[in-house]
């Protein structure tokens, strides 16, 4: 093993739980109320539609990742099939997307610890989370995989428990005096789609960002044991599991509580656990969302480190970043990403909250860019193959090429919908400006002549 190669230490259980953990975050536990407010119970339709589009995107990524399992995945594929500029933009864009996401997550750790330690300054917890997660990522890729496996498992167990308890309330009146609640709340208060198709469309842009992180499967390709078996199974299973967790959890919540009352009195998860007499519900859910934030931070440091390593391999970042430690991790790339996150912690306290919200809007724009690049790369990849080579593809994306075109059209529609909301409209300004800055750096450094 030379010092330029990553170790293949991630097993199927690590990779499956990692992509699940990256997606099932704080948004489901505490942020679902906002999407329900827009679409009512019809939010379930929005999750199914968005999930179907993500399945097409993930199968397109899986097809390329199994044929060519490398770190940095979609950035490398954009580089090979769409050109060096596309690879440069996709790689740096994804790096920044996760840095910004992690800034929010490590700040969230401080907020959650407040419940138990109100006298300790929040920045101490944020800093501790950053240091611990960085050290975990520096040990070995297997150590990272183990941490992520258990972090994700805690979230998943909490969601399954909530769904099971909810179904017992719906069917048998458990914790409700033996009176089964049924599912009539799904259509009682203004109908199943109280805000019509407009409500479903308006919720789509928020729903799509709930799926951010699923593409991490591709980033793990360079360190997966037996990529063909591992990635193909993970791609297929993750889609169904996320759909079950999101749709299942929201179905249960909206069946038990009127949709127009959700969010007015705390987290729906806390309310459901309290309904059956678990008084420590707030503490339990606080622990779960704390692990959710740590999990996202852990995944973010992993992703950013691998993306920098990949960019360095393509001479689009300093070559020192492609050095690999004895334990097979890109240590310099990880440390640099962690340093960027440290600046984020400081900025979060110095910069007004509004500005920080604007910066995070880049990550929402970046998610759409990443998914679009995956689809465009796969379309070009297929077009470059002979009929014989196409027949040998081990993990074909379904409905090609129509599925890819439909998913691309869907992403364009989501971007257009972002323009209707003041909170997301800023992403349509900041996102393109960020890409223009990267283009300027690319040509300014003469990378187009390499």
C-alpha positions in Angstrom: 0.0 0.0 0.0 1.7 3.3 -1.0 1.0 6.6 0.6 -1.1 7.9 -2.3 -3.9 5.3 -1.9 -7.0 5.3 0.3 -7.7 2.1 2.2 -10.8 0.2 1.3 -12.1 -0.2 4.9 -15.8 0.6 4.5 -18.2 -2.4 4.5 -21.8 -2.5 3.2 -23.4 -1.8 6.6 -21.2 1.3 7.0 -22.0 2.7 3.6 -25.8 2.0 3.9 -26.1 3.6 7.3 -23.8 6.5 6.3 -26.0 7.6 3.5 -29.1 7.1 5.6 -27.5 9.0 8.5 -26.5 11.9 6.2 -30.2 12.3 5.0 -32.1 11.6 8.2 -31.1 14.7 10.1 -32.4 17.3 12.4 -34.9 18.4 9.6 -37.1 15.3 10.1 -37.2 15.6 13.9 -37.7 19.3 14.3 -38.1 20.9 10.9 -40.9 18.8 9.3 -43.6 21.3 10.6 -42.6 23.9 8.0 -43.2 21.5 5.0 -46.5 20.2 6.5 -47.7 23.8 6.8 -47.2 24.4 3.0 -48.8 21.2 1.7 -50.8 19.7 4.5 -51.0 15.8 4.5 -50.2 16.0 0.7 -46.6 16.5 1.8 -46.5 12.7 1.6 -47.0 13.0 -2.2 -44.1 15.5 -2.4 -41.8 13.1 -0.5 -42.7 10.2 -2.9 -42.2 12.3 -6.0 -38.9 13.8 -4.8 -37.8 10.3 -3.6 -38.5 8.8 -7.1 -36.3 11.5 -8.7 -33.5 10.9 -6.2 -33.7 7.2 -7.0 -33.0 7.9 -10.7 -30.1 10.2 -9.7 -28.7 7.6 -7.3 -28.9 4.8 -9.9 -27.1 7.1 -12.4 -24.4 7.7 -9.8 -24.3 4.0 -8.9 -23.8 3.0 -12.5 -20.7 5.1 -12.9 -19.4 4.4 -9.4 -19.4 0.6 -9.9 -17.6 0.9 -13.3 -15.1 3.4 -11.8 -15.0 3.4 -8.0 -12.9 6.4 -7.0 -12.8 9.0 -4.2 -14.5 12.2 -5.1 -16.8 10.3 -7.5 -19.2 12.8 -9.1 -16.4 15.5 -9.3 -14.2 13.0 -11.1 -16.9 11.9 -13.4 -17.8 15.5 -14.3 -14.0 16.0 -15.0 -13.8 13.0 -17.3 -17.1 13.3 -19.1 -18.0 17.0 -19.1 -14.5 18.6 -18.9 -12.0 19.9 -16.3 -14.0 23.0 -15.5 -17.1 21.0 -14.7 -15.0 18.7 -12.4 -13.4 21.7 -10.7 -16.7 23.5 -10.1 -18.5 20.3 -8.9 -15.6 19.3 -6.5 -15.1 22.7 -4.9 -18.9 23.4 -4.8 -19.5 20.1 -2.9 -16.6 20.8 -0.5 -18.1 24.2 0.3 -21.6 22.8 0.6 -20.5 20.4 3.3 -18.4 23.0 5.1 -21.4 25.3 5.4 -23.7 22.4 6.4 -21.2 21.3 9.1 -21.0 24.9 10.4 -24.7 24.8 11.2 -24.5 21.3 12.7 -21.6 21.9 15.1 -23.4 25.1 16.2 -26.5 23.0 16.7 -24.6 20.7 19.1 -24.0 23.7 21.4 -27.7 24.5 21.3 -28.8 20.9 22.2 -26.2 20.7 25.1 -27.9 23.8 26.5 -30.8 21.6 27.7 -28.5 19.7 30.1 -25.7 22.3 30.7 -27.3 25.8 30.5 -24.3 27.5 32.2 -21.6 26.2 29.8 -21.0 28.6 26.8 -22.2 27.0 23.6 -19.0 27.6 21.7 -17.2 25.1 24.0 -19.5 22.3 22.9 -19.3 23.3 19.2 -15.5 23.3 19.5 -15.5 19.9 21.3 -17.7 18.4 18.7 -15.4 19.6 15.9 -12.2 18.3 17.6 -13.7 14.9 18.4 -15.2 14.3 15.0 -11.9 15.4 13.3 -9.9 13.0 15.4 -12.3 10.2 14.6 -11.8 10.9 10.9 -8.0 10.9 11.3 -7.8 7.5 12.9 -8.9 5.1 10.0 -11.7 5.1 7.6 -13.1 2.1 9.5 -13.2 4.1 12.7 -15.2 6.8 10.8 -17.5 4.1 9.4 -18.1 2.6 12.9 -19.0 6.0 14.5 -21.3 6.8 11.6 -22.9 3.4 11.8 -23.9 3.8 15.5 -24.8 7.5 15.1 -27.2 6.6 12.3 -28.5 3.6 14.1 -29.6 5.8 17.1 -31.7 8.0 14.7 -33.2 5.1 12.9 -34.2 3.2 16.1 -35.8 6.5 17.3 -37.8 6.8 14.1 -38.9 3.1 14.0 -40.0 3.4 17.7 -42.0 6.5 16.8 -43.6 4.8 13.9 -44.5 1.6 15.9 -45.8 3.6 18.8 -47.8 5.8 16.4 -49.4 2.8 14.7 -50.4 1.4 18.1 -52.1 4.7 18.9 -53.8 4.8 15.4 -55.0 1.2 15.5 -55.5 0.3 19.2 -55.7 3.7 21.0 -52.5 2.9 23.0 -52.0 5.9 25.3 -55.3 7.4 24.2 -57.6 5.7 26.6 -58.1 2.8 24.3 -59.7 4.9 21.6 -58.1 4.3 18.2 -57.4 7.6 16.5 -57.6 6.2 13.0 -56.3 8.1 10.0 -59.2 10.5 9.4 -56.9 13.5 10.4 -55.3 13.0 6.9 -58.4 14.5 5.2 -60.5 16.1 8.0 -59.0 19.6 8.2 -59.5 21.1 4.7 -58.9 17.9 2.8 -55.8 15.8 2.0 -54.3 18.6 -0.1 -55.7 21.8 1.6 -53.5 24.1 -0.4 -53.9 22.2 -3.7 -51.2 21.3 -6.2 -49.7 24.7 -5.5 -49.0 23.6 -1.9 -47.3 20.4 -3.1 -45.2 22.3 -5.6 -44.2 25.0 -3.1 -43.0 22.3 -0.6 -40.9 20.5 -3.1 -37.8 22.7 -2.8 -37.7 22.1 1.0 -38.4 18.4 0.6 -35.6 17.9 -1.9 -33.1 19.3 0.6 -34.2 16.6 3.1 -32.5 14.2 0.6 -29.2 16.1 0.7 -26.5 13.7 1.7 -27.8 10.6 -0.1 -25.1 11.2 -2.8 -22.5 10.5 -0.2 -22.6 6.9 -1.4 -20.6 8.0 -4.4 -17.9 9.7 -2.2 -17.4 6.4 -0.4 -16.7 4.5 -3.6 -12.9 4.8 -3.3 -12.9 3.2 0.1 -15.6 0.5 -0.3 -14.8 -3.1 0.1 -16.1 -4.9 -3.0 -17.6 -1.8 -4.6 -19.8 -3.7 -7.1 -21.7 -5.6 -4.4 -21.6 -2.9 -1.7 -22.6 0.1 -3.7 -25.4 -1.6 -5.8 -27.1 -2.9 -2.7 -26.7 0.3 -0.8 -28.1 2.4 -3.7 -31.2 0.2 -3.9 -31.9 -0.2 -0.2 -31.2 3.4 0.9 -33.9 4.9 -1.4 -36.6 2.6 0.1 -35.5 3.0 3.6 -35.4 6.8 3.4 -38.9 6.8 1.8 -40.2 4.5 4.6 -38.7 6.6 7.3 -39.8 10.0 6.0 -43.2 9.0 4.6 -43.9 6.5 7.5 -43.0 9.0 10.2 -45.0 11.8 8.7 -48.0 9.6 7.9 -48.1 8.5 11.6 -47.6 12.1 12.9 -50.3 13.6 10.7 -52.7 10.7 11.5 -52.5 11.3 15.2 -52.4 15.1 15.2 -54.3 17.5 12.9 -51.8 18.8 10.4 -52.6 22.5 11.1 -51.7 22.0 14.8 -48.3 20.4 14.2 -45.4 22.7 15.1 -47.4 24.9 17.4 -46.4 23.0 20.6 -42.9 21.6 20.0 -41.5 18.6 18.1 -44.1 16.1 16.9 -41.7 13.4 18.0 -41.6 14.6 21.6 -45.4 15.0 21.5 -45.9 11.3 20.3 -43.5 9.9 23.0 -45.2 12.0 25.7 -48.6 10.8 24.6 -47.9 7.3 25.9 -46.5 8.5 29.2 -42.7 8.8 28.5 -42.0 11.9 30.6 -38.4 12.0 29.6 -39.4 12.4 25.9 -37.8 15.8 25.6 -34.5 14.5 26.9 -34.6 11.4 24.7 -35.3 13.3 21.5 -32.7 15.9 22.5 -30.1 13.1 22.7 -31.3 11.8 19.3 -31.0 15.2 17.6 -27.6 15.7 19.3 -26.3 12.4 17.7 -28.0 13.5 14.4 -26.0 16.8 14.5 -22.7 14.9 15.3 -23.5 12.4 12.6 -23.9 15.1 10.0 -20.7 16.8 11.2 -18.9 13.4 11.0 -20.1 12.8 7.5 -19.2 16.4 6.4 -15.6 16.1 7.6 -15.4 12.8 5.7 -16.9 14.2 2.5 -14.9 17.4 2.5 -11.6 15.6 3.1 -12.2 13.1 0.3 -13.3 15.9 -2.1 -10.1 17.9 -1.4 -8.0 14.7 -1.9 -9.8 14.1 -5.3 -9.2 17.7 -6.4 -5.5 17.5 -5.5 -5.2 14.3 -7.5 -6.6 16.2 -10.5 -4.2 19.1 -9.9 -7.2 21.4 -9.0 -6.0 21.8 -5.4 -2.6 22.0 -3.7 -0.8 18.6 -4.4 0.1 18.3 -0.7 -3.5 17.5 -0.1 -3.3 14.1 -1.8 -0.9 12.7 0.8 -2.4 9.8 2.7 -1.4 8.8 6.2 -0.2 5.4 7.3 -3.7 4.5 8.3 -5.0 5.3 4.8 -6.8 8.6 5.3 -6.2 11.9 3.5 -5.1 13.6 6.8 -4.0 17.0 5.5 -7.2 17.4 3.5 -9.2 16.5 6.6 -7.3 19.0 8.8 -7.8 21.8 6.3 -11.5 21.1 6.1 -11.7 21.1 9.9 -9.8 24.4 10.0 -12.4 25.9 7.6 -15.1 24.7 10.0 -13.3 26.3 12.9 -13.6 29.7 11.0 -17.3 28.8 10.6 -17.8 28.4 14.4 -16.2 31.9 14.9 -18.1 33.5 12.1 -21.4 32.1 13.5 -20.9 34.2 16.6 -19.5 37.3 14.9 -21.6 37.6 11.8 -25.3 38.5 12.1 -27.7 35.6 11.7 -29.1 36.9 8.5 -25.7 36.8 6.7 -25.1 33.2 8.0 -28.5 32.2 6.5 -27.5 33.7 3.2 -24.2 31.7 3.2 -26.0 28.4 3.9 -28.2 29.1 0.9 -25.2 28.2 -1.2 -25.4 24.7 0.1 -29.0 24.4 -1.1 -28.0 25.6 -4.6 -25.0 23.4 -4.4 -27.1 20.3 -3.8 -29.1 20.9 -7.1 -25.8 21.5 -8.9 -24.3 18.3 -7.7 -27.3 16.2 -8.6 -27.6 17.8 -12.1 -23.8 17.1 -12.7 -24.4 13.4 -11.8 -27.2 13.1 -14.4 -25.3 15.1 -17.1 -22.1 13.0 -16.5 -24.0 9.8 -16.8 -25.8 10.8 -20.0 -22.4 11.7 -21.6 -20.8 8.5 -20.2 -23.4 6.3 -21.8 -23.2 8.2 -25.1 -19.4 7.5 -25.3 -19.9 3.7 -25.0 -20.2 1.3 -27.8 -23.2 -1.1 -28.0 -21.0 -3.9 -26.7 -19.8 -1.8 -23.8 -23.3 -0.7 -22.9 -24.3 -4.4 -22.7 -21.6 -5.1 -20.2 -22.7 -2.4 -17.7 -23.1 -4.1 -14.4 -25.6 -1.8 -12.7 -27.8 0.0 -15.3 -29.8 3.1 -14.4 -33.5 2.4 -15.2 -35.5 4.2 -17.9 -32.4 5.5 -19.6 -32.2 8.1 -21.0 -35.8 9.3 -20.3 -35.4 8.9 -16.6 -32.3 11.1 -16.5 -34.0 13.8 -18.6 -37.2 13.7 -16.4 -35.0 14.1 -13.3 -33.1 17.0 -14.8 -36.3 18.7 -15.7 -37.5 18.2 -12.2 -34.4 19.8 -10.7 -34.8 22.8 -13.0 -38.4 23.1 -11.8 -37.2 23.1 -8.2 -34.7 25.9 -8.9 -37.5 28.0 -10.5 -39.8 27.3 -7.5 -37.0 28.6 -5.2 -37.5 32.0 -6.8 -41.0 32.3 -5.2 -39.7 32.4 -1.6 -37.7 35.2 -0.1 -35.7 32.8 2.1 -34.6 30.6 -0.9 -34.6 33.3 -3.6 -31.2 34.6 -2.2 -29.7 31.2 -3.2 -30.4 32.0 -6.8 -28.2 35.1 -6.4 -25.5 33.8 -4.1 -25.2 30.3 -5.8 -24.4 31.6 -9.3 -22.1 34.3 -7.8 -20.2 31.5 -6.0 -19.8 29.5 -9.2 -18.6 32.7 -11.1 -16.0 33.1 -8.4 -14.8 29.5 -8.9 -14.7 30.1 -12.7 -12.6 33.2 -12.1 -10.2 31.2 -9.9 -10.0 28.4 -12.5 -9.1 30.7 -15.4 -7.0 33.1 -13.1 -4.8 30.2 -12.0 -4.5 29.0 -15.6 -6.0 25.6 -14.8 -7.6 25.5 -18.3 -4.0 25.3 -19.8 -3.0 22.3 -17.7 
